[in-house]
Amino acid sequence: MTGRMDPQHIGPYTVLRRLGGGGMGLVYLGVGGTGSAHGLAAVKVIRPEYAEDRQFRRRFAHEARASARVSGAGIAAVLSDGVDENPPWLATEYVPGPSLSEAVRAYGPLEVRRLGLLLAAALRRIHVSGLVHRDLKPSNVMLGDSGPVIIDFGIARAREDTRLTRTGVIGTSGYIAPEYLQHGRFDARSDVFALGAVLAFAASGQSPYGTGHPAAVDVRVLSEEPDLTGIDPPVADLLRACLARDPAERPTPATIETVLAGLPGGAPPWPPPALAAEISRRTREAAEQVRYEPTVVDPAAVPLHGARTRTAARPAPPVSPPQPQPSSQRSPRPDPPRLQGFSPPADSGRRRLPRRKLLLGLAALSATGAGAYTLAGVFQEEEPDPRQNWRFAPGSEMGNATMAGGTLYLGSHKNNSLYAVDAATGSQRWAYTAESSVADQPAVLGGTVFAASSEGKLHAVDVANGKRRWSVPLPSLGGVSVAAGDKLVYARATDGYLYGFDPRTGRHRWRFQTGEGMPTGRTPVAAGTVFAMTNKGVLHAVDASTGRPRWKFSGTGDTTSGSPAVHGGTVCLGTEEHWVHALETVSGRQRWKRRLGGSINDVQVRGNAVYVHCQDRFLYALDARTGKQHWRCEIGAGTEGVAVVGDTVYAGRSHPSKLLALDSRTGKPRWEVPLRDPSAMPWSEDEARISSEIHISGRNAYFTALGLYSFRIDP
């Protein structure tokens, strides 16, 4: 229920009741606006005393934009925000099920192999997005009808932004890593410690470091071994590694997935029947709340603070179904081209990609050798979309692909492999196995493909046969991107340096320190220059041969997002504060800047046009010389990548997953192909997440979405 001082409306959301609150804000259950699968949202509102603090508001805005970069199964997605309103607010997906903490109290210890597999996969997605959670604990894991969901990014921070750690101790005793308690250091490995403690709690019903005063619990974390009594030995061994005091000894989330999937005997059904029934009951109740929501009035007419008093009694269910309410979302300009409702001609032959249908029970995870695993179970696939040429799916989530010489090269998040796939047939040419996951996009130079592994190595592999030529250690774990120039191969690491390596020997030639912030996004190479962007709004142009600086641009004053895009004599970069900057590649002189309607997701430069996708759901085409807008088209949220070939713009979109084609001159839609993920787990209805790289070659498009796809794109 709500109180006299609770708001009736927050942005486009009608408040149904208060969910909870803390020292810095309150959380409400809202309906309307952009909602989750149940039509509901958890809306966090900052208390007025903190909203007046400019530094706090900036931190909150950074939190909202950083959290919006994370999506996928097991993560409560950011739906919308009002970071510039007073007070600021943030709406996230609402999960109606119980928390893991509630479930363990009600039903006792739980089987954690399947739970751990799903939570590790979600944590890996968070880290790949450049974030750490910082307060992973049982009450921040909600159990929904599609699986466990990690919530509350209220203190999640971009892992490179050390400024945001100055507000005091962050975390919950018993789940705070030793390195943070001792030295104030926190990184992705600290989240792994918390995950180990969460799973130990779920498996045993108690914290591995006991209860009591927080200071006493912290002392036990620093001085005692965790209590894993009653936990199956193979699982206990993995949790003990997660809870190692030395962060370097902890496994990565990808390794946790591999170990849990490889345990003998398979995982029992999850969730257990009694808990599943409770989750279903709460999900039905959430649906009823939406069905009987009160009449929505214009949010603009009601102040955010509780000027009106809500009656305590809930409105009676309507006799007849409620009438549809007008959308609260407004476009800045009238009648732009839209894709909503657009569909291909009836005779085009395009159909939705089918989901796999389960025939015999749940898929069991079984070991097939050291470090390898497969999905065991019997599935049947319906006929694929007629425009699909082929699909390559080795049973693992794939990273972005690189195309060279008729071959696609891409890595796996889970099975530590780098694949070479024939672009014409989709057949595997070879697979190279590293010591850890190869998730970032590889680079190709001459007869060698280069890829970085999550444990911190750069691998050089022969394109002809998949044999290793050399591998060298890198100074950081994870977050490494690789690029190739004419003579060297480059690795951008999370230690703040850009490295140049000899492609024949792996010998280190030079390194360049970015200084202001951590390198972020892709690292394009053009005209003998490497372009390295940092999260602090600085773009460096570095001589590709010597590593000497040519120029740097620091005129954004904002947090940069996405990656710089280079074409011809123009390099463009976007910021979270809605700006696009265009610079000359030779001198770094600014040609123009333009503010658009949302944080910048992706920028592409082709010919005389700059194509920009923003979080306001629009794709923009700007003049590369002046920044003047040619057109814009509303293509929806969740757009992951944009490719431009000839007179067509191709966009890959998630939630729901589609491949879109637009006229590059006018922005008018040409066609769209809906996509479904046919390799989703049987209990999951998650759709595929399109890769941020789309390759167009001839009449075919190539992209990844848990598998690698080839589609015909000719009219």
N, C-alpha and C positions, 0 to 999 in steps of 0.2 A: 504494500500500500504506500501512498504518498502522504507527506505531511503538509501543513499549511504553507510552509515556506518552499516547498518543492515546486519546480517549474511545471507548467502544463505541457510546454513544447520546448524542444531543443533543436534548433535548426529545422529541418523538415520532419523531425520525429515527434510523434505524440507520446508523452510519457504515460506508461501504464503503472509502474511502481518503482520504488527504489530497490536496487539489488544489494547495495552495500556501500562502503566508503572507507576512506582512510584519512590520514592527516592532511593530505594535499588535495583531495577531491572526493566526489561522490559518483557512484555509478548507478544508472537508471536503465530499466528495460523500456525500450522504445519500439514503436511500430510506425511504418510509413517510410518515406524516403527510399533509400537503397537499403534493402534488408538482406538477411541471410536466407538460407533455404527455407526457413520457417517463417519468413517475413518479419523477424524480430531482430533487434540490434541491442548490444550493450553499449550505452552511451556514457562516457566518462566526462565529467564537468569539473574543471579546476575551481577550487575555492576562491572567492573574490580577493582575499588578502594576498594570495599568490599570483593571481591574474594581474595585479597591479605592478608586479616585479618584472621589469623589462627583460632581465637576464633569464628569469624563470620562463617567461613566455617564449623566448627564443629557444630554450631547451625543449619546451613542450612542442613547438613547431618542428624542431629537428627530430624529435621522437616520432611524431606523426608521419613525417615524410620518409624517415628511415624504415619505420614499420611497414609502410605501404609497399616497400620493395620486396617484402616477404609474402609468399603465397604458396599454396599447395596443400596436399593432404596432411592433416595433423597440425595445422596452424590456423589460429583464429585470424581471418583476414581483416584488414582495415577496410571499412566500407566507405566512409566519408569523414570529413573533419571540418571544424570551424575554428581553425587556429588563429584567425584574425578577428574573431568575434569576442565579445566581452560578456561573460567570461569565455575563454576558449573551451572547445569540446572535441572529443574524438569518438567515433562510432566504429565498433568492431562487431564481427560475427558473434551472435549469441548462441551458446550451446546449452540446451535445456537439461541435459543429463546431470547426474551428480558429479562432484569432483572425485578424484582418486582418493583424497583424504576421507571424504564421506563414505565412499564405497568400502574402503578397508575397515572403517569403524563399524559399518553395518553388516558386512558379509565376511569379515576376517581376511586372512592372507589370501593372495590371488596368485594364479599362475602368471609368470612374468615373461616367458619367452616371446610370445606373440606381442604382448604389450611393449616389451623392450625393443623389439624389432621396429615397431611403428614409431615409437618415440625417438629412437635413434635416427630414423629416416627424416623425421620432422626437424630434429636438431641439426642434422646435416644441411637441410635446406636453409635454415636460419643462418648458419655459418657461411654457406656459399654466397648468401646475399650480403655478406660483410658485417653481420651483426652478431652480438652475443646477447643472451637473455638476461643474465645476472641474477635472476631470482627464481630459478626452476625449483619447484617444490611440489608436494602432492596436491595442495590446494590450487595450484596453477595448472593442473592437468584435469581437463573436463572430459567426461566419458559420454560422447554423443552417439547417435545412431549410426554414424559412419566411421566410428573409431575414436581413439583418444585424441584430444586437441590441446595443444599448448596455448595458454592464454596469458594475458597481462604483460604487455610490453611496456608497462608504465615506467619501468626503470631499465628497459632494454636500451642499449646504447650502441652506436656505431663503434666497432672495436678499435678504430683508429683514432677516435676522438677522446683524448685523455682529458680534455677540459671538463668533460661532463662527469667526472668522478670526484669532484671536489665538494660535494654536498654532504659527505659523511659516509658511514658504513652502509653498504648496500647488500641486501641478501637476508637470509633467514638462518639462524644458528642450527647447525647440524647439516646444512646444505651449502655452507660457504666454504670454499676451497682454502686449504692451508696457506697458499701463497698470498691470498688476499688478506687473511688474518694477520700474517707476519709482515708483509711488505707492501700491501695495498695494490698488488698487481692482479689483473684479471684479464683473461683472454678465453679463447674458445675451449681450451683444455679445462678451464675452471667450470664451464658448463658440463663437461663430461663428468667431473667429480660430482656435481649436483645430480646428474642423471643416475649415477651409480647409487647415491643415497636414496633417491626417489624409488628406484627399483628394489633396493634392499627393504625399504619401508613396505612396499606393496607385497613383497614375497614373504616377509616375516611378521608384518603387522606392527613393527616398532622401528624407530629410528636406529640406525647402526651405531649412533653415538649417544643413545639414551636421551633422557629428558632432564628438566631442571632449569636452573637459572641460565640464561644465554651465555654468560661468561664461563660457567662451568662446562657447558657443552662445547664451547670453543676450545677450552683447554684440552678436552678429550680428543677433539679433532686433531690437535697439534701433537699430542703425546701418546695416544693409545691407538691400538688396532681396532678397526670396526668390528662390531659384534654381528656376525652373519649366521648365527645359530639357527638351525632349522631350514636353511635354504639348500636346495639341491647342489651337491658339490660342483658340477660343471658351471652352473650359473653363479655360484658363490665365487669361484675362481675368477670369472669375468668381472664381477662386481668389485672384488678385491683389487684388481688391476685399475678399474675406474677410480677407486678411492685411494690410489697411491699418493703419498705426500709429494713426491717429485712429479711435477706436471709432465716431464718428458717421458715418464714410464706409463702414462695413461694411453689407452687406445683411442683412435679417432672414432667418430660416430659410424663411419663406413666400416671400420673393423668390427665394431660392436654388432652391426647388422650381419656381417659375414659369420661371426662366431655363433650368434644366436640361431641363424638359419642353418648352420651346419651341425647343431647338436643332434645326437641320435634320438630316434623315436618320434620326432615331429612334435609340434606344439599342440596341446589340447585345444579344443574350441574356445574362442574368446569372443565376447565375454561369457562367463559362466551363466547358466540359464536364469538363475534368480536375479542377477544383476542385469542381464539382458531385458528381463521383464520390467524392471524398474526404469531402465533407460527408455523403453518403448512407452511406458506410462507417462513419463515426463514429456516426451516428444509429442504425444497426443494432446496433453494439456497445453503445450505451447501452441499447437495448431488451433485449439479452441480459443485461446486468448486472441489470436489474430482474427478468427471468425467473428468474435463478438466484440471487436474493438469499438470504442466510442466514436461518435461522429467527429471527423477531422475538420477543424476550422483553420482559417488562414494563419499559419505560424507567425507571419509578419505582424498580425494584429494583436498578438499576445506577447508581453515582455518575457524574457527568459526567467527572470525572478518571479516568485509566486505571487503575482498581483491578484490572481483569482484563487479562490479556495476550491479544491476538488472535493466532492462529497465522498464520504467513506464508503458508501455502498457502490457496488459495481453496477453499471447499467444492465438492465434486463436484456436477454437475447431478443433480437428483433424478430417480429412476426414473419416478415419477408426478408429475403437476403438483402444485405446492405448494398446500396448503389455504389458503383465504382467512383472513386475520388479522383479528381484531376491530379496529374503529376506535379510535384513541388519543384522539379528541376526545370530551370529556365536556361535557354540558350542566349548567349550574349548578342547574337545577331539573328534576324529572322530567316527561316527557311533555308538552312544550309542543306547540302546533299546528305541523305541519311541512308543507313543500311537497314534500319529496323523495318521489317516487313518485306524487304527485298528478297526475291528468290529467283533462281534461274528459270528460263523458259521451261514449260512442261515437257517439251520433247528433248531437253538437254541430256537426259539420262543420268543426272547426278542424284545420288542418294546418300543418306547418312551412313557413315562407317558403323558397322554393327559392333556390339559388345560381345565378348565371349560369353557363352552360356554354360553354366556349371551343370555337368551331368552326374558326377559321382562325388557328392560331399564336398567338404572344404579341401583346398589344395594344401598338402602337407609339404613342409620344407625338409628335405633330406640331404644328407651329406653325400658327395660324389668324389671325395678326395680332399687332399689338403688345401684348405682355403677356397674350395669351390662348392657350389650348391646349385640345385635345380628345383623347379616347381614340380612336385609330383602330384598327379591328379589327371582326370580325363576331361578335356574341354572339347567343344565343337564350335567352329566358327561358321557364321553364315557367309554368303557370297559377299566379297568386298565391293566397295564402290567401283563402278566401271571405269572411273578416271584414275584409279590407283594402279600404277604400274607394278609396284612391289612394296614390300615392307620387310625390313631387316630387324628382327627382335631377338637378341640373344638372352632374353630373360633378365634384363637389368636396365635401370634408368640410364639414358645416354646423355652425354654433354653435347655442346655445339660441334658441328662438323666443319672440316675444311676440305675444299674440293680442289684437286689438282690432277691433270693428266687423265681424266676419265675415272678417277678414283676418289671416294669419300673417306676421309680419315676422322675417326672420332673415338673418344674414350668412354669408359663406363664408370658410373659412380660407385658400383657395388663389387664388381668382380675383378677389379684391378687390371683390366685389359684395354689395350689400344687396338682398334680394328681398322682394317682396310677393306672397303666394300666396293665392288664393281658398280659404277653408276648406271650402266646399261641394264644389268640383270638383277642387282641386289644381292648377288652371291658374295660370300666372304672370301677374300683373297688370302688373308692371313690374320692372325691375332698374336699380339705381343703382350706378355704378362709382366707387369711391374710388381713391386713389393707392396704397393698400396694403390688406392683408387686414382684413375687418370680421368679427372672430370673436366678439366679446363680445355679449351679449344687448342688443338695442336697447330703447328706451323710446318710448312714444307719449303725446303730450299734445295735445289738440285735433286739429287737422288736420296735425300734423307728427310724423314719426318721427325719433328722434335715435339716432345710432350713432357709436361711436368707432373709428378705424382704428389699426392697429398702429404706424404711423409717427408718431402723436401729433396727430390732429386730431379735433375733434368736428363731426359733420355733421348738419345739419337738412334733412330731405327732405320734400317735399309728399306726403302719403299718397294724394292723388288721382291724381297723374301721375308720381311718382318724380323730379321736378325738384328740383335743389338750391335751398334757400332761403338758406342761408349755411353757412360752415364757419369754424372758428376753431382756431388752434393750441393744443395743450395742453402743459404743461411736462414731460411724461414720455412715454417710448416704451413702448407695451405696458402691460398690466396695468390698463387703464382700464375702469371699469364706469360705466354710465349709468343714472340713475333719473329719474322724472318725478313731480312733485307736482301741486298744484292750480294754481300760478302760475309755478313755475320748473322748470328742468331741472338735474340735478345730475350732476357727474362726479367720481368718486373716482380719484385718480391715485397712482402709485407714488412721488411726491415727498413723501408724507406729508400732503397737503392734500385737503380736500373743497371743491369749487367749486360755486357757484350761478350759473347763466346765465339771462338773459332769453330765453325761448323764441322771441320774435318777431325779435329783432335779433342774438342771440348775444353781447350785451354782458355782460361780467363784472360781477356784482352783489356777490359777497362770496366770501371763502375762509376756511376754518377749518382750523387746524393740529391734527392729532390728538395730536402730541407723543410719546406712548408707543408706538413701533412704527409699522409701516406698515398702512394700511387693508387689510382683507382681506374676501373674501366679497361677497355682494350688499349693496346699500345700500337697505333698505326705507324708504318714506315713509308715514307714517300720522298722522292727527290733527294736522297742521301741524308734524310733527317728522321730521327725518331721523336715522336710526340708523346710525352708522358704527362698525364693530368693527375692532380692530387685532389683529395677531398676538401682542401681548403681554398679551392677556387683558383689554383695556379696551374698554368700550362707551360711546360718546358719544351723547347725545341733543342735537341741534342744532336751533334754531328754523329752520324751513324758509324763512321770509321774510327774516330778517336775518342768519343764520349765527351768532347768538350762542348760547353753550352754555347748555343748560337743566340738565343733570346729566350726571355720568359715573359709571360703575360699574367699579371695578377690584378687585373682591373675588374674582375667580377664582383669581389666583395661578398660572394655568396658561397654556399656549399654546392660544388659541382655534382652532376649526376650523369649517368650513362657513360658514353665514351666520346672522345673527339672524333670528328669525321673529316677526312681530307680528300679533296678531289681538285685536280687542276691547281690553281694558285690559291685556293681557299681552304682554311681549316675552321670548323665550327664546333662550339661546345655549348652545352646547356647547363642550367642550374636548377636547384630545387626551388628557387624563388622566382621561377617562371621565365627567366631570361635566356635568349639565344644570342651568342656573340659570334661574329664572323671576323676572322683575322687573315692577313696576308701571310702565306706560308714562309716567304723569304725573310721578311722583316719583323713579323709579329704585330704590325700596325693594325689597329682596329678599323675595319671597314664600316661596320654598323652593329647595332644591337637592337633587339626587339623583345618586348615583353608580351607573352602569350597568356592563355587562360589557365595554366596549371603547371605543376612541376614537370620538367622535361624528362621523358622516358628514353627517347631515341632520336638521333639526328643522322640524316644521310644527305650527302651532297652529290648531285649528279648534274653535269652540264651547268646550266644557268639557274638551277633550282635547288633549294634546300628543303628537304622534307622532314617535318618534326612531328613526333607524336607526344602528346601531353597527357597528364593525368586528368584533364578535363574531358576526356573521351574523344577528343578531336585529333585528326591528322591535318596538319597544315602544309601548304606549299608556299614557300617564300622565294622572292627573287634573290639569287646569290650575290648580285652586285649591290642592291639597295636595301634588302630586307623587306620590301613591300610584299604584302600578302596577295598571292594569286587566287587561292581558294582554300577552303577548309571543308572537311567532311567528318561527320560524327560516326565513328566506327566502334565506339564502346570502350569499356574498361578492359584491362588485362591484355592489351596489345604488347607482344613480346619482341617482335622484330619487323623490320621494313626492308624490302629490297626493291630496287628500281631498275628495270631493263626496258630500253626502248621507250614506248609510250604508255607503259603500264607500271603501276605501283602495286606491289604485293605486300600484304600485311598478314602476319600470323597472330592469331588472337586466342587467348584462353578465357574460360568462364563466360559463355560457352566457347568451346574450341572451334575455330573456323579458319580457313584460308581465304583471304579476300583479295579481289583484284579491282583496282580503280584506274580510270583514265588519268594519266599523269598531267594532262593539259587542263582538264576541267574539274577533276576530283569526283566525277560521277561514277557510281558503282557499275562494274561490268558483270561480275558474278561472284559467288561465294560457295565454298564447299564446306558443309558442316563436318566436324570430325569428332569421333568418340574414341576413347582409349580402349582397344580390345584386349589389352593385357592387364586391366585393373584386377585387383584381388577380388574374389567372389563377394565379399561383404561390402565392398567399396563401390560407390557410384561416382567417384571422382573422374572428371574429364581430363583429357591429356593436356599437358602444359607445353605449348608450342615453344620451340627454341628461339633464342634471340638472333639466330643466323638463318636466313633463308637463301638458298643457292638456286639460281635460275640458269639453266643450260639448255639451249635449243628450245624445245617445246615442253620441258619438264621442270618441275620445282622439287627441291630436296630440302627436308627439314626434319628435326627430331621432335618426338613427343612420346617419350618412354620407349620408342623404337625409332628407326630411321625410315622415312617414307619417301617414295617417288610418286609424283602426281603429274598427269598431263595437264597442261594449262592452255593449250591451243583452243580457240573458240569452237 
